[in-house]
Amino acid sequence: MRPEEIQAAIDRCPRRRMLHLPTPLQPLDRLQEVVGGPRVWVKRDDLTGLAFGGNKSRYLEFTLAEAIEQGADAVVLSAVVHSNHCRQFAAAAARLGLEAVVVLRQSDTPMGLTDPVTGNYLLHHLFGARVRVAPPEEVGPMIEEEMERFRRRGRTPFTGVSAVLSRVAYVQCALELAAQCDAAGVEPAEVFVGSGGNSLAGLVAGFRLLRRQTPFIGTPQSHVADAGSAAGSVVARASETIERLGLACDPMPAADGIRVDDRWVGPGFGILDGPTREAIGLLARTEGLLVDPTYTGKAFTGLLAELRGGRWAEDADIVFVHTGGTPLVFTYGESLLEKSPA
């Protein structure tokens, strides 16, 4: 299918443009000098231009547009305390004139702590959202409490952002990436992305619509029960996204060439481990590029491990999709610093 046909289908979806697109595709030449192996390119979705950027900004152009089309003037979102999504949600709501509430889930990892006030938790407040914090078992009732509070004030609240529209946003990213690869004369041997869900599924949908059978590796932020089932779920989501766009794809996406790999999650969600600390430091020192300890840092840890393990031929090109998360660097603070030898 021609890119213009796919773009026309995307343009029929609700959308409020807030971002600086397309985001750049750049080579990591210094990294290659240090590590060796194939050339790595990075798709800079940390530079989408809203609230430190990230993949969720792409989502929000579509999901908040849908909320507005349905008459909403107030929006509620819930996630962990240092959620990248909630940070970009608060900023996008401010930009669109929507009153926003974020209901934040506490945990005992750095991602779930409110003390000190830093990282995304600080930014939720600065962007003007009403911030509520609760243990996991109280999050649901608190969301309903906030929805009812809006209704009593005569407002029309919206919650439950559309997963399929989030994936449509990453079909848009796929179109950008494919055009940039063509312009650079690059045929990726594999695309590596820190997602086992919507962003990965949107990229798969976009590439398959373009009839490109590029392999993908997605790294989730938590362990998965079964990698094969996870790949199947990505395929199902990609197929649903193609149907939402009203397009046909022959053949439809299949699990061949899609891998969801949780080997680099480490001890668990939000827990920084030694390999991730080393990978974050290496990328910062070689390229001046930051990835975060929870999402993109663990994805890059996986990419680095595969580079060092000789997964790809030395003349190959690999694409790493940087989905953002920069403020989380401050959340983890001193724990990111390499310990000096005793």
C-alpha positions as CSV (number, residue, x, y, z in Angstrom):
1,M,0.0,0.0,0.0
2,R,1.3,3.5,-0.9
3,P,2.2,5.7,2.1
4,E,-0.2,8.4,0.9
5,E,-3.1,6.0,1.2
6,I,-2.1,5.1,4.8
7,Q,-1.6,8.7,5.6
8,A,-5.1,9.6,4.3
9,A,-6.6,6.9,6.5
10,I,-4.7,8.3,9.6
11,D,-5.9,11.8,8.7
12,R,-9.5,10.6,9.0
13,C,-9.0,9.9,12.7
14,P,-9.6,12.5,15.4
15,R,-6.4,14.4,16.0
16,R,-5.1,17.6,17.7
17,R,-1.6,18.3,16.4
18,M,0.8,19.4,19.2
19,L,4.1,17.8,18.3
20,H,7.2,18.5,16.2
21,L,7.1,15.7,13.6
22,P,8.8,13.9,12.1
23,T,11.3,13.1,14.8
24,P,14.9,12.7,13.6
25,L,16.6,9.4,12.7
26,Q,20.3,9.6,13.5
27,P,23.2,7.2,13.4
28,L,25.1,6.3,16.6
29,D,28.6,6.4,15.1
30,R,30.5,6.9,18.3
31,L,28.7,3.9,19.9
32,Q,29.8,1.8,16.9
33,E,33.4,2.9,17.3
34,V,33.4,1.8,21.0
35,V,31.3,-1.3,20.8
36,G,31.9,-2.5,17.2
37,G,29.5,-4.5,15.2
38,P,26.7,-3.1,12.9
39,R,25.6,0.5,12.7
40,V,22.8,1.5,15.0
41,W,20.3,4.3,14.1
42,V,18.0,5.9,16.7
43,K,14.5,7.2,16.0
44,R,14.3,10.1,18.3
45,D,10.8,10.0,19.7
46,D,12.2,11.5,22.9
47,L,12.1,14.7,20.8
48,T,8.4,14.9,20.0
49,G,8.4,18.4,21.6
50,L,5.8,18.2,24.3
51,A,6.8,17.9,28.0
52,F,10.3,16.3,27.3
53,G,8.8,14.2,24.5
54,G,8.1,10.5,24.2
55,N,5.8,7.9,22.6
56,K,2.8,8.9,24.7
57,S,2.8,12.4,23.2
58,R,2.0,10.7,19.9
59,Y,-0.8,8.8,21.5
60,L,-2.3,11.9,23.1
61,E,-2.7,13.8,19.8
62,F,-5.3,11.2,19.0
63,T,-6.8,10.0,22.3
64,L,-7.5,13.5,23.7
65,A,-8.9,14.6,20.3
66,E,-11.4,11.7,20.6
67,A,-12.3,12.9,24.1
68,I,-12.9,16.4,22.8
69,E,-15.0,15.0,20.0
70,Q,-17.1,13.2,22.6
71,G,-17.8,16.5,24.4
72,A,-15.3,16.1,27.2
73,D,-13.9,19.2,29.0
74,A,-12.2,17.3,31.8
75,V,-10.0,14.2,31.7
76,V,-8.7,11.6,34.2
77,L,-5.8,9.3,33.8
78,S,-4.2,6.8,36.2
79,A,-0.7,5.1,36.3
80,V,2.3,4.8,38.6
81,V,3.5,7.9,40.4
82,H,6.4,8.7,37.9
83,S,4.4,7.8,34.8
84,N,5.6,9.2,31.5
85,H,2.1,9.0,30.2
86,C,0.7,11.0,33.0
87,R,3.4,13.7,32.6
88,Q,2.6,14.1,28.9
89,F,-1.1,13.8,29.5
90,A,-1.0,16.7,32.0
91,A,0.9,18.9,29.5
92,A,-1.3,18.0,26.6
93,A,-4.4,18.7,28.6
94,A,-3.0,22.1,29.5
95,R,-2.3,22.8,25.9
96,L,-5.8,21.8,24.8
97,G,-7.6,23.7,27.7
98,L,-8.8,20.5,29.4
99,E,-9.0,20.2,33.2
100,A,-6.9,17.2,34.1
101,V,-6.6,14.8,37.1
102,V,-3.9,12.2,37.4
103,V,-4.5,9.4,40.0
104,L,-1.1,8.0,40.8
105,R,-0.4,4.5,42.1
106,Q,2.1,4.1,44.8
107,S,4.7,1.4,45.0
108,D,8.0,0.7,46.8
109,T,10.2,1.2,43.7
110,P,11.5,4.6,42.7
111,M,8.7,4.7,40.1
112,G,6.1,4.7,42.9
113,L,7.6,7.2,45.4
114,T,6.5,10.8,46.0
115,D,9.5,11.7,48.2
116,P,11.5,13.5,47.0
117,V,9.4,15.6,44.7
118,T,11.3,15.2,41.4
119,G,11.1,13.7,37.9
120,N,7.6,13.2,36.5
121,Y,5.9,13.6,39.8
122,L,7.1,17.2,39.9
123,L,6.1,17.8,36.3
124,H,2.5,16.5,36.9
125,H,2.1,19.4,39.3
126,L,3.9,22.0,37.2
127,F,1.6,21.3,34.2
128,G,-1.4,22.1,36.3
129,A,-3.0,18.7,36.8
130,R,-4.9,17.9,40.0
131,V,-2.7,15.1,41.5
132,R,-4.1,12.3,43.7
133,V,-1.9,9.5,45.1
134,A,-3.2,6.2,46.4
135,P,-2.1,2.6,47.1
136,P,-3.1,0.2,44.3
137,E,-6.3,-1.0,46.0
138,E,-7.7,2.5,46.3
139,V,-6.9,3.7,42.7
140,G,-10.2,2.5,41.2
141,P,-12.5,4.2,43.8
142,M,-10.4,7.4,43.6
143,I,-10.8,7.6,39.8
144,E,-14.6,7.2,40.2
145,E,-14.6,9.8,43.0
146,E,-12.8,12.3,40.6
147,M,-15.2,11.5,37.8
148,E,-18.2,12.1,40.1
149,R,-16.6,15.4,41.4
150,F,-16.5,16.7,37.8
151,R,-20.1,15.6,37.1
152,R,-21.4,17.4,40.2
153,R,-19.7,20.6,38.8
154,G,-21.5,20.2,35.5
155,R,-18.4,19.1,33.7
156,T,-18.1,16.2,31.1
157,P,-15.2,14.0,32.2
158,F,-13.4,11.4,30.1
159,T,-11.2,8.5,31.1
160,G,-10.0,5.3,29.5
161,V,-7.9,6.5,26.6
162,S,-8.3,4.5,23.3
163,A,-5.7,1.8,22.9
164,V,-6.4,1.4,19.2
165,L,-5.9,5.2,18.6
166,S,-2.6,5.0,20.5
167,R,-1.5,2.3,18.0
168,V,-2.7,4.5,15.1
169,A,-0.3,7.1,16.3
170,Y,2.6,4.6,15.9
171,V,1.4,3.8,12.4
172,Q,2.2,7.4,11.8
173,C,5.7,6.9,13.3
174,A,6.2,3.8,11.1
175,L,5.5,6.0,8.0
176,E,8.1,8.5,9.1
177,L,10.7,5.8,9.9
178,A,10.2,4.0,6.6
179,A,10.7,7.2,4.7
180,Q,13.7,8.2,6.7
181,C,15.3,4.8,6.2
182,D,14.7,5.1,2.4
183,A,16.3,8.5,2.4
184,A,19.3,7.3,4.2
185,G,19.6,4.1,2.1
186,V,19.0,1.9,5.2
187,E,17.3,-1.4,5.2
188,P,17.0,-2.3,8.9
189,A,18.0,-5.9,9.8
190,E,15.8,-5.4,12.9
191,V,13.9,-2.7,14.7
192,F,14.4,-2.6,18.5
193,V,11.8,-0.8,20.6
194,G,11.1,-0.6,24.3
195,S,7.5,-1.8,24.1
196,G,5.7,-5.0,24.2
197,G,2.3,-3.4,23.5
198,N,0.8,-0.5,21.7
199,S,3.9,1.2,20.3
200,L,5.3,-2.0,19.0
201,A,1.9,-3.1,17.5
202,G,1.5,0.3,15.7
203,L,4.9,0.0,14.2
204,V,4.2,-3.6,13.0
205,A,0.9,-2.5,11.5
206,G,2.6,0.4,9.6
207,F,5.4,-1.7,8.3
208,R,3.1,-4.5,7.2
209,L,0.8,-2.0,5.4
210,L,3.9,-0.8,3.5
211,R,4.6,-4.5,2.7
212,R,7.8,-4.4,4.6
213,Q,8.6,-7.6,6.5
214,T,11.2,-6.0,8.8
215,P,11.8,-8.0,12.0
216,F,11.0,-6.4,15.4
217,I,12.2,-6.9,18.9
218,G,10.0,-5.4,21.6
219,T,11.2,-5.3,25.2
220,P,8.4,-5.0,27.8
221,Q,9.0,-3.2,31.1
222,S,7.8,-6.2,33.1
223,H,8.2,-10.0,32.8
224,V,5.7,-11.8,30.5
225,A,4.3,-15.2,31.1
226,D,4.9,-16.5,27.6
227,A,6.9,-14.7,24.9
228,G,5.0,-16.5,22.1
229,S,1.7,-15.4,23.4
230,A,3.0,-11.9,23.8
231,A,4.0,-11.8,20.1
232,G,0.6,-13.1,19.2
233,S,-1.0,-10.3,21.2
234,V,1.1,-7.8,19.3
235,V,-0.2,-9.3,16.0
236,A,-3.8,-9.1,17.1
237,R,-3.4,-5.5,18.1
238,A,-1.7,-4.6,14.8
239,S,-4.5,-6.3,12.9
240,E,-7.2,-4.4,14.9
241,T,-5.3,-1.1,14.2
242,I,-5.4,-1.8,10.4
243,E,-9.1,-2.5,10.6
244,R,-9.7,0.7,12.6
245,L,-8.0,2.6,9.8
246,G,-10.4,0.9,7.3
247,L,-7.5,-0.6,5.4
248,A,-6.7,-4.0,4.0
249,C,-3.3,-5.8,4.4
250,D,-2.3,-8.8,2.4
251,P,-0.9,-10.7,4.1
252,M,-2.2,-9.6,7.5
253,P,0.5,-9.3,10.2
254,A,1.8,-12.6,11.6
255,A,4.0,-13.5,14.6
256,D,6.9,-14.4,12.3
257,G,9.7,-11.9,12.8
258,I,8.2,-10.4,15.9
259,R,9.9,-11.1,19.2
260,V,8.8,-9.9,22.7
261,D,11.8,-10.4,24.9
262,D,11.8,-9.8,28.6
263,R,15.3,-11.0,29.4
264,W,16.4,-7.4,30.3
265,V,13.7,-6.5,32.7
266,G,16.0,-7.6,35.5
267,P,14.6,-7.9,39.0
268,G,11.3,-6.3,38.0
269,F,9.4,-3.2,36.9
270,G,11.1,0.0,38.0
271,I,14.1,-1.7,39.6
272,L,17.5,-0.5,38.3
273,D,20.1,-3.2,37.9
274,G,23.8,-3.2,37.0
275,P,23.5,-4.0,33.3
276,T,21.0,-1.2,32.8
277,R,23.2,1.3,34.8
278,E,26.2,0.4,32.6
279,A,24.2,0.7,29.4
280,I,22.7,4.1,30.3
281,G,26.2,5.4,31.2
282,L,27.8,4.0,28.0
283,L,25.2,5.7,25.7
284,A,25.5,9.0,27.6
285,R,29.3,9.0,27.4
286,T,29.5,8.0,23.7
287,E,26.6,9.9,22.2
288,G,25.4,12.4,24.8
289,L,22.0,10.6,24.6
290,L,20.0,9.7,27.7
291,V,17.7,6.7,28.2
292,D,15.8,6.0,31.4
293,P,16.2,3.2,34.0
294,T,12.7,1.8,33.6
295,Y,11.8,1.7,29.9
296,T,14.3,2.8,27.2
297,G,17.3,2.0,29.4
298,K,16.3,-1.6,29.7
299,A,15.5,-1.7,25.9
300,F,19.0,-0.3,25.2
301,T,20.5,-2.8,27.6
302,G,19.0,-5.6,25.4
303,L,20.2,-4.0,22.2
304,L,23.7,-3.7,23.7
305,A,23.7,-7.3,24.8
306,E,22.7,-8.4,21.3
307,L,25.4,-6.2,19.7
308,R,28.1,-7.7,21.9
309,G,26.7,-11.2,21.3
310,G,27.1,-10.9,17.6
311,R,23.4,-11.3,16.7
312,W,23.8,-9.2,13.5
313,A,26.3,-9.0,10.7
314,E,28.8,-6.2,10.9
315,D,27.5,-4.6,7.7
316,A,23.9,-4.6,9.0
317,D,21.8,-1.5,10.1
318,I,19.8,-1.7,13.3
319,V,17.1,0.8,14.3
320,F,16.5,1.7,18.0
321,V,13.2,3.5,18.6
322,H,13.8,5.8,21.6
323,T,10.3,6.2,23.2
324,G,11.4,8.9,25.7
325,G,11.4,8.9,29.5
326,T,14.1,11.4,30.1
327,P,12.7,12.9,33.4
328,L,13.1,9.5,35.0
329,V,16.9,10.0,35.1
330,F,16.3,12.5,37.9
331,T,14.0,10.1,39.7
332,Y,16.8,7.6,40.1
333,G,19.4,10.1,41.1
334,E,22.5,8.8,42.7
335,S,21.6,5.2,42.1
336,L,22.6,5.8,38.4
337,L,26.2,6.8,39.3
338,E,28.7,4.0,38.9
339,K,30.2,3.0,42.2
340,S,33.9,3.8,42.6
341,P,36.3,0.8,43.1
342,A,36.8,0.0,46.8
